Amino acid sequence: MNDKPFLNIVCSFVLITLVFIPYFELKASDAANESMYNNATNLSDTAKLNNSDNKSNVSSNTQPLKVFTSFYPIYDFVKKIGKDKIDVFVIVPAGIEPHDFEPTAKQIIDMQKASAIFINGAGFESWLKKLNNIPIIDLSKDLPLEKNGQNGNPHIWLDPVMAKAQAKNILDSLTHLDPHNKLYYHNNYNQFINNLDKLDVDIVSGLNKCKLHDFLSFHDAFTYFSKRYGISQHAIQGVSSEGEVPPQKIKEAIDLSKQLGIDVIFAEDHMDSRLPDLIAKEINGQVLTLSPIEMISDEEKQMNKDYFSKMHDNLNNLKIALKCTS
């Protein structure tokens, strides 16, 4: 019997045992290690995600309130009370007449993300009908409004005493939205009220001794102001400064100015002064600015102008127009 084939089979078996079994053990070990690595990576990723979520929650809890305001004076009031605890945006851009403003589709989308929208109210923001499901804070609520047609006269911010009521509505809303910072808002509110009280005292003192009590404004913006401080406004236009002035109204303004001894015609900032210039020429008078503070220019921003500085500018020009001695 030939033993050679048998020996070849035995040698082949031994060779397979010595070479391939360690190989499969190594692959099995690699597979186990890879599985462990993948599990560790997944746990690490999960931990990172959880940490990210936690950080996001912390950030959202400490982020300022995002609020919108309809136009400049409301923006200024809300900003002075909320300060760095709120991100406040103004809807009507700088230099744009707010009476006939219409928000863009993008603005409406952005406003949907706000915690609240602060408006003057009294029919001033006619574009509100385009907004849905947004908390709106009407700062004219419960205020005694001068009726002008269906709506009240909206220019309440020009009366510092009525502005105090608007400020209280702002305070109540901010503390409701963000009770954690209630004391902070109260402190800012008290400072704002003190400044309004000082402005009120300055106006009373400044208009105390005047030769005239009548003035000619471009549009009916100073009804509340005039009633508060005992002077008489005569407006060329109605509650809105938009639109053409009929020739008859121009003639009436000229005749009235001559009759009352008015020699200062008030124009408004951010408006064409040709009409006030024409009337001033007819009465041998001059043109000064009486701002309704409905907007603010980029230049005024750079000069750090605000509601209070513009109100004092108005007071100084009124003292000239009314020939005040105080």
C-alpha beads as a LAMMPS data file, in Angstrom:
LAMMPS data file: protein, C-alpha beads

326 atoms
325 bonds

1 atom types
1 bond types

-500.0 500.0 xlo xhi
-500.0 500.0 ylo yhi
-500.0 500.0 zlo zhi

Masses

1 110.0

Atoms # bond

1 1 1 0.000 0.000 0.000
2 1 1 1.242 3.445 -0.990
3 1 1 1.097 5.872 2.028
4 1 1 2.034 8.977 0.058
5 1 1 -1.532 10.261 -0.748
6 1 1 -2.534 9.806 2.855
7 1 1 0.467 11.846 4.034
8 1 1 -0.408 14.611 1.533
9 1 1 -3.940 14.877 2.966
10 1 1 -2.639 15.073 6.517
11 1 1 -0.131 17.777 5.599
12 1 1 -2.822 19.821 3.837
13 1 1 -5.122 19.632 6.878
14 1 1 -2.310 20.736 9.172
15 1 1 -1.503 23.635 6.842
16 1 1 -5.125 24.807 6.766
17 1 1 -5.313 24.603 10.565
18 1 1 -2.132 26.606 11.068
19 1 1 -2.914 29.342 8.485
20 1 1 -6.667 29.937 8.182
21 1 1 -7.961 29.419 11.708
22 1 1 -5.852 32.332 13.108
23 1 1 -7.056 34.430 10.143
24 1 1 -10.731 33.839 10.968
25 1 1 -10.071 34.501 14.648
26 1 1 -8.426 37.817 13.689
27 1 1 -11.394 38.800 11.503
28 1 1 -13.799 37.906 14.270
29 1 1 -11.787 40.031 16.677
30 1 1 -11.770 42.936 14.191
31 1 1 -15.527 42.638 13.745
32 1 1 -16.033 42.711 17.505
33 1 1 -13.760 45.714 17.844
34 1 1 -15.578 47.524 15.009
35 1 1 -18.918 46.813 16.666
36 1 1 -17.625 48.210 19.967
37 1 1 -16.268 51.281 18.174
38 1 1 -19.569 51.898 16.427
39 1 1 -21.475 51.558 19.677
40 1 1 -19.086 53.969 21.379
41 1 1 -19.401 56.442 18.508
42 1 1 -23.194 56.286 18.659
43 1 1 -23.131 56.897 22.400
44 1 1 -20.760 59.812 21.897
45 1 1 -22.974 61.300 19.210
46 1 1 -26.007 60.865 21.444
47 1 1 -24.190 62.586 24.297
48 1 1 -23.221 65.458 22.005
49 1 1 -26.814 65.786 20.810
50 1 1 -28.108 65.787 24.363
51 1 1 -25.541 68.406 25.357
52 1 1 -26.524 70.481 22.345
53 1 1 -30.170 70.230 23.300
54 1 1 -29.375 71.261 26.854
55 1 1 -27.352 74.240 25.652
56 1 1 -30.172 75.187 23.310
57 1 1 -32.654 75.102 26.156
58 1 1 -30.413 77.229 28.338
59 1 1 -29.923 79.703 25.494
60 1 1 -33.633 79.943 24.791
61 1 1 -34.295 80.575 28.473
62 1 1 -31.826 83.456 28.554
63 1 1 -32.482 84.953 25.128
64 1 1 -34.072 88.440 25.044
65 1 1 -37.726 88.717 24.113
66 1 1 -38.265 89.366 20.426
67 1 1 -40.851 92.112 20.015
68 1 1 -41.955 94.353 17.180
69 1 1 -43.168 97.942 17.380
70 1 1 -45.252 99.685 14.752
71 1 1 -43.314 102.952 14.301
72 1 1 -40.662 105.169 15.840
73 1 1 -42.121 106.637 19.077
74 1 1 -43.513 103.258 20.136
75 1 1 -40.123 101.714 19.381
76 1 1 -38.391 104.357 21.505
77 1 1 -40.772 103.862 24.447
78 1 1 -40.535 100.058 24.411
79 1 1 -36.750 100.123 24.016
80 1 1 -36.306 102.484 26.956
81 1 1 -38.306 100.185 29.232
82 1 1 -37.088 96.824 27.925
83 1 1 -33.479 97.828 27.207
84 1 1 -31.142 94.824 26.798
85 1 1 -33.720 92.270 27.958
86 1 1 -35.552 92.604 24.640
87 1 1 -34.715 92.541 20.945
88 1 1 -36.992 95.243 19.587
89 1 1 -37.650 95.901 15.915
90 1 1 -39.553 98.734 14.259
91 1 1 -41.925 97.786 11.463
92 1 1 -42.119 101.107 9.603
93 1 1 -38.587 101.789 8.294
94 1 1 -36.708 105.019 8.997
95 1 1 -37.819 107.895 6.781
96 1 1 -41.117 106.273 5.755
97 1 1 -44.437 108.032 6.411
98 1 1 -46.316 105.673 8.786
99 1 1 -49.891 106.827 8.085
100 1 1 -50.179 104.954 4.785
101 1 1 -47.531 102.281 5.351
102 1 1 -48.138 98.698 4.185
103 1 1 -45.934 95.831 5.500
104 1 1 -44.188 93.535 3.041
105 1 1 -44.840 89.796 2.912
106 1 1 -41.408 89.190 4.480
107 1 1 -42.191 91.556 7.358
108 1 1 -45.468 89.740 8.013
109 1 1 -43.619 86.406 8.127
110 1 1 -41.013 87.860 10.516
111 1 1 -43.721 89.299 12.753
112 1 1 -45.269 85.857 13.155
113 1 1 -42.160 84.884 15.162
114 1 1 -42.500 87.734 17.660
115 1 1 -43.496 87.423 21.308
116 1 1 -45.691 90.494 20.812
117 1 1 -46.277 93.531 18.617
118 1 1 -46.683 96.914 20.314
119 1 1 -48.839 99.426 18.452
120 1 1 -50.024 102.956 19.126
121 1 1 -53.627 102.070 18.333
122 1 1 -56.523 104.506 17.850
123 1 1 -56.716 103.496 14.192
124 1 1 -53.176 104.591 13.372
125 1 1 -51.957 101.182 12.135
126 1 1 -54.541 100.520 9.435
127 1 1 -52.432 97.655 8.065
128 1 1 -53.121 95.492 11.146
129 1 1 -55.930 93.723 9.331
130 1 1 -53.263 91.808 7.385
131 1 1 -51.935 90.125 10.538
132 1 1 -53.325 86.961 12.091
133 1 1 -52.569 85.006 15.275
134 1 1 -50.048 87.534 16.594
135 1 1 -50.360 88.978 20.141
136 1 1 -50.905 92.714 19.642
137 1 1 -50.502 95.221 22.480
138 1 1 -52.660 98.304 21.826
139 1 1 -51.140 101.205 23.792
140 1 1 -54.217 103.403 23.346
141 1 1 -56.343 100.989 25.353
142 1 1 -58.533 102.709 27.976
143 1 1 -57.183 106.178 27.065
144 1 1 -59.601 109.100 26.518
145 1 1 -59.353 109.721 22.776
146 1 1 -60.438 112.779 20.828
147 1 1 -62.856 111.470 18.226
148 1 1 -62.098 112.178 14.590
149 1 1 -64.607 110.366 12.447
150 1 1 -64.847 106.652 13.197
151 1 1 -61.451 106.502 14.938
152 1 1 -59.928 108.666 17.615
153 1 1 -57.104 111.085 16.933
154 1 1 -54.065 108.781 17.253
155 1 1 -51.337 111.295 18.198
156 1 1 -51.363 110.522 21.920
157 1 1 -47.577 110.074 22.189
158 1 1 -47.123 113.856 21.762
159 1 1 -48.786 114.459 25.131
160 1 1 -46.229 113.468 27.816
161 1 1 -48.986 112.734 30.337
162 1 1 -50.779 110.357 27.975
163 1 1 -47.398 108.883 27.061
164 1 1 -47.094 107.864 30.720
165 1 1 -50.236 105.770 30.328
166 1 1 -48.747 104.176 27.216
167 1 1 -45.595 103.402 29.193
168 1 1 -47.652 101.670 31.894
169 1 1 -49.268 99.469 29.241
170 1 1 -45.774 98.595 27.977
171 1 1 -44.581 97.733 31.488
172 1 1 -47.593 95.509 32.191
173 1 1 -47.096 93.641 28.925
174 1 1 -43.354 93.076 29.351
175 1 1 -43.715 91.831 32.920
176 1 1 -46.462 89.466 31.760
177 1 1 -44.319 88.130 28.921
178 1 1 -41.145 87.959 31.027
179 1 1 -41.966 87.879 34.763
180 1 1 -38.405 86.789 35.624
181 1 1 -37.157 90.318 34.782
182 1 1 -40.054 92.170 36.393
183 1 1 -37.871 94.277 38.699
184 1 1 -35.567 95.235 35.828
185 1 1 -38.506 96.496 33.752
186 1 1 -39.939 98.374 36.742
187 1 1 -36.658 100.219 37.316
188 1 1 -36.441 101.256 33.666
189 1 1 -40.095 102.270 33.669
190 1 1 -39.589 104.489 36.720
191 1 1 -36.672 106.224 35.018
192 1 1 -38.741 106.737 31.877
193 1 1 -41.652 108.178 33.874
194 1 1 -39.280 110.572 35.657
195 1 1 -38.064 111.838 32.273
196 1 1 -41.648 112.308 31.073
197 1 1 -42.444 114.241 34.260
198 1 1 -39.428 116.501 33.666
199 1 1 -40.523 117.069 30.069
200 1 1 -44.015 117.973 31.259
201 1 1 -42.592 120.490 33.756
202 1 1 -40.362 122.005 31.063
203 1 1 -43.309 122.471 28.695
204 1 1 -45.534 124.005 31.374
205 1 1 -42.743 126.405 32.344
206 1 1 -41.759 127.203 28.775
207 1 1 -45.283 128.023 27.615
208 1 1 -46.309 129.857 30.780
209 1 1 -45.808 133.424 29.558
210 1 1 -46.581 133.762 25.872
211 1 1 -47.985 136.642 23.847
212 1 1 -49.825 134.329 21.446
213 1 1 -51.828 131.189 22.105
214 1 1 -52.578 130.089 18.536
215 1 1 -50.269 128.312 16.115
216 1 1 -50.579 126.855 12.625
217 1 1 -49.497 123.225 12.213
218 1 1 -49.261 121.277 8.984
219 1 1 -51.543 118.426 10.097
220 1 1 -53.731 117.699 13.088
221 1 1 -51.077 116.051 15.243
222 1 1 -51.026 118.313 18.316
223 1 1 -54.625 118.100 19.542
224 1 1 -53.747 116.371 22.834
225 1 1 -50.633 118.486 23.336
226 1 1 -52.560 121.730 22.796
227 1 1 -55.368 120.734 25.124
228 1 1 -52.881 119.722 27.805
229 1 1 -50.945 123.014 27.745
230 1 1 -53.697 125.534 27.029
231 1 1 -52.800 126.574 23.482
232 1 1 -54.772 126.363 20.219
233 1 1 -53.715 124.373 17.191
234 1 1 -54.985 125.289 13.725
235 1 1 -54.176 122.519 11.259
236 1 1 -53.897 122.889 7.491
237 1 1 -54.606 119.170 7.015
238 1 1 -56.469 116.500 8.989
239 1 1 -54.997 113.703 11.125
240 1 1 -52.941 112.473 8.151
241 1 1 -50.299 114.574 6.433
242 1 1 -50.757 112.707 3.159
243 1 1 -52.644 114.083 0.170
244 1 1 -52.934 117.363 -1.675
245 1 1 -54.057 120.512 0.146
246 1 1 -56.939 122.230 -1.710
247 1 1 -56.315 125.881 -2.717
248 1 1 -59.234 126.960 -0.532
249 1 1 -57.530 125.482 2.554
250 1 1 -54.340 127.362 1.708
251 1 1 -56.244 130.644 1.438
252 1 1 -57.992 129.963 4.750
253 1 1 -54.633 129.312 6.440
254 1 1 -53.229 132.601 5.117
255 1 1 -56.278 134.607 6.188
256 1 1 -56.359 132.982 9.635
257 1 1 -52.670 133.654 10.215
258 1 1 -53.124 137.343 9.412
259 1 1 -56.195 137.538 11.632
260 1 1 -54.478 135.916 14.651
261 1 1 -51.126 137.661 14.241
262 1 1 -49.313 134.394 13.444
263 1 1 -45.974 134.958 11.740
264 1 1 -44.497 131.452 12.085
265 1 1 -45.690 128.607 9.878
266 1 1 -44.792 125.137 11.033
267 1 1 -43.474 122.569 8.603
268 1 1 -42.763 118.972 9.534
269 1 1 -39.494 117.138 9.350
270 1 1 -39.228 114.698 6.428
271 1 1 -41.748 116.612 4.300
272 1 1 -41.749 118.976 1.340
273 1 1 -41.585 122.538 2.703
274 1 1 -42.861 124.321 -0.424
275 1 1 -46.382 124.850 0.949
276 1 1 -45.256 126.233 4.335
277 1 1 -42.763 128.428 2.450
278 1 1 -45.588 129.775 0.277
279 1 1 -47.814 130.610 3.249
280 1 1 -44.917 132.193 5.164
281 1 1 -44.147 134.412 2.174
282 1 1 -47.781 135.579 2.005
283 1 1 -47.818 136.611 5.676
284 1 1 -44.228 137.920 5.804
285 1 1 -43.366 135.229 8.310
286 1 1 -40.882 132.395 8.745
287 1 1 -40.962 128.597 8.641
288 1 1 -39.930 126.481 11.625
289 1 1 -40.203 122.753 12.286
290 1 1 -42.794 121.173 14.543
291 1 1 -42.184 117.447 14.436
292 1 1 -44.986 114.950 15.032
293 1 1 -42.155 112.486 15.813
294 1 1 -43.680 109.829 13.596
295 1 1 -40.301 108.839 12.185
296 1 1 -36.593 109.429 12.616
297 1 1 -33.886 109.759 9.987
298 1 1 -30.561 107.930 9.854
299 1 1 -28.843 111.281 10.389
300 1 1 -30.864 111.889 13.553
301 1 1 -29.957 108.423 14.786
302 1 1 -26.283 109.253 14.362
303 1 1 -26.876 112.416 16.396
304 1 1 -28.477 110.276 19.160
305 1 1 -31.801 112.057 18.767
306 1 1 -34.739 110.474 20.530
307 1 1 -38.294 111.257 21.615
308 1 1 -37.174 113.576 24.419
309 1 1 -34.693 115.618 22.387
310 1 1 -37.195 116.043 19.559
311 1 1 -39.906 117.113 22.012
312 1 1 -37.556 119.750 23.414
313 1 1 -36.841 120.938 19.858
314 1 1 -40.599 121.322 19.397
315 1 1 -40.865 123.267 22.640
316 1 1 -38.112 125.685 21.616
317 1 1 -39.778 126.394 18.271
318 1 1 -43.197 126.800 19.870
319 1 1 -41.744 129.372 22.268
320 1 1 -40.548 131.355 19.257
321 1 1 -43.874 131.049 17.417
322 1 1 -45.953 131.988 20.470
323 1 1 -43.530 134.745 21.518
324 1 1 -42.959 133.326 24.971
325 1 1 -40.703 135.115 27.437
326 1 1 -40.006 132.332 29.949

Bonds

1 1 1 2
2 1 2 3
3 1 3 4
4 1 4 5
5 1 5 6
6 1 6 7
7 1 7 8
8 1 8 9
9 1 9 10
10 1 10 11
11 1 11 12
12 1 12 13
13 1 13 14
14 1 14 15
15 1 15 16
16 1 16 17
17 1 17 18
18 1 18 19
19 1 19 20
20 1 20 21
21 1 21 22
22 1 22 23
23 1 23 24
24 1 24 25
25 1 25 26
26 1 26 27
27 1 27 28
28 1 28 29
29 1 29 30
30 1 30 31
31 1 31 32
32 1 32 33
33 1 33 34
34 1 34 35
35 1 35 36
36 1 36 37
37 1 37 38
38 1 38 39
39 1 39 40
40 1 40 41
41 1 41 42
42 1 42 43
43 1 43 44
44 1 44 45
45 1 45 46
46 1 46 47
47 1 47 48
48 1 48 49
49 1 49 50
50 1 50 51
51 1 51 52
52 1 52 53
53 1 53 54
54 1 54 55
55 1 55 56
56 1 56 57
57 1 57 58
58 1 58 59
59 1 59 60
60 1 60 61
61 1 61 62
62 1 62 63
63 1 63 64
64 1 64 65
65 1 65 66
66 1 66 67
67 1 67 68
68 1 68 69
69 1 69 70
70 1 70 71
71 1 71 72
72 1 72 73
73 1 73 74
74 1 74 75
75 1 75 76
76 1 76 77
77 1 77 78
78 1 78 79
79 1 79 80
80 1 80 81
81 1 81 82
82 1 82 83
83 1 83 84
84 1 84 85
85 1 85 86
86 1 86 87
87 1 87 88
88 1 88 89
89 1 89 90
90 1 90 91
91 1 91 92
92 1 92 93
93 1 93 94
94 1 94 95
95 1 95 96
96 1 96 97
97 1 97 98
98 1 98 99
99 1 99 100
100 1 100 101
101 1 101 102
102 1 102 103
103 1 103 104
104 1 104 105
105 1 105 106
106 1 106 107
107 1 107 108
108 1 108 109
109 1 109 110
110 1 110 111
111 1 111 112
112 1 112 113
113 1 113 114
114 1 114 115
115 1 115 116
116 1 116 117
117 1 117 118
118 1 118 119
119 1 119 120
120 1 120 121
121 1 121 122
122 1 122 123
123 1 123 124
124 1 124 125
125 1 125 126
126 1 126 127
127 1 127 128
128 1 128 129
129 1 129 130
130 1 130 131
131 1 131 132
132 1 132 133
133 1 133 134
134 1 134 135
135 1 135 136
136 1 136 137
137 1 137 138
138 1 138 139
139 1 139 140
140 1 140 141
141 1 141 142
142 1 142 143
143 1 143 144
144 1 144 145
145 1 145 146
146 1 146 147
147 1 147 148
148 1 148 149
149 1 149 150
150 1 150 151
151 1 151 152
152 1 152 153
153 1 153 154
154 1 154 155
155 1 155 156
156 1 156 157
157 1 157 158
158 1 158 159
159 1 159 160
160 1 160 161
161 1 161 162
162 1 162 163
163 1 163 164
164 1 164 165
165 1 165 166
166 1 166 167
167 1 167 168
168 1 168 169
169 1 169 170
170 1 170 171
171 1 171 172
172 1 172 173
173 1 173 174
174 1 174 175
175 1 175 176
176 1 176 177
177 1 177 178
178 1 178 179
179 1 179 180
180 1 180 181
181 1 181 182
182 1 182 183
183 1 183 184
184 1 184 185
185 1 185 186
186 1 186 187
187 1 187 188
188 1 188 189
189 1 189 190
190 1 190 191
191 1 191 192
192 1 192 193
193 1 193 194
194 1 194 195
195 1 195 196
196 1 196 197
197 1 197 198
198 1 198 199
199 1 199 200
200 1 200 201
201 1 201 202
202 1 202 203
203 1 203 204
204 1 204 205
205 1 205 206
206 1 206 207
207 1 207 208
208 1 208 209
209 1 209 210
210 1 210 211
211 1 211 212
212 1 212 213
213 1 213 214
214 1 214 215
215 1 215 216
216 1 216 217
217 1 217 218
218 1 218 219
219 1 219 220
220 1 220 221
221 1 221 222
222 1 222 223
223 1 223 224
224 1 224 225
225 1 225 226
226 1 226 227
227 1 227 228
228 1 228 229
229 1 229 230
230 1 230 231
231 1 231 232
232 1 232 233
233 1 233 234
234 1 234 235
235 1 235 236
236 1 236 237
237 1 237 238
238 1 238 239
239 1 239 240
240 1 240 241
241 1 241 242
242 1 242 243
243 1 243 244
244 1 244 245
245 1 245 246
246 1 246 247
247 1 247 248
248 1 248 249
249 1 249 250
250 1 250 251
251 1 251 252
252 1 252 253
253 1 253 254
254 1 254 255
255 1 255 256
256 1 256 257
257 1 257 258
258 1 258 259
259 1 259 260
260 1 260 261
261 1 261 262
262 1 262 263
263 1 263 264
264 1 264 265
265 1 265 266
266 1 266 267
267 1 267 268
268 1 268 269
269 1 269 270
270 1 270 271
271 1 271 272
272 1 272 273
273 1 273 274
274 1 274 275
275 1 275 276
276 1 276 277
277 1 277 278
278 1 278 279
279 1 279 280
280 1 280 281
281 1 281 282
282 1 282 283
283 1 283 284
284 1 284 285
285 1 285 286
286 1 286 287
287 1 287 288
288 1 288 289
289 1 289 290
290 1 290 291
291 1 291 292
292 1 292 293
293 1 293 294
294 1 294 295
295 1 295 296
296 1 296 297
297 1 297 298
298 1 298 299
299 1 299 300
300 1 300 301
301 1 301 302
302 1 302 303
303 1 303 304
304 1 304 305
305 1 305 306
306 1 306 307
307 1 307 308
308 1 308 309
309 1 309 310
310 1 310 311
311 1 311 312
312 1 312 313
313 1 313 314
314 1 314 315
315 1 315 316
316 1 316 317
317 1 317 318
318 1 318 319
319 1 319 320
320 1 320 321
321 1 321 322
322 1 322 323
323 1 323 324
324 1 324 325
325 1 325 326
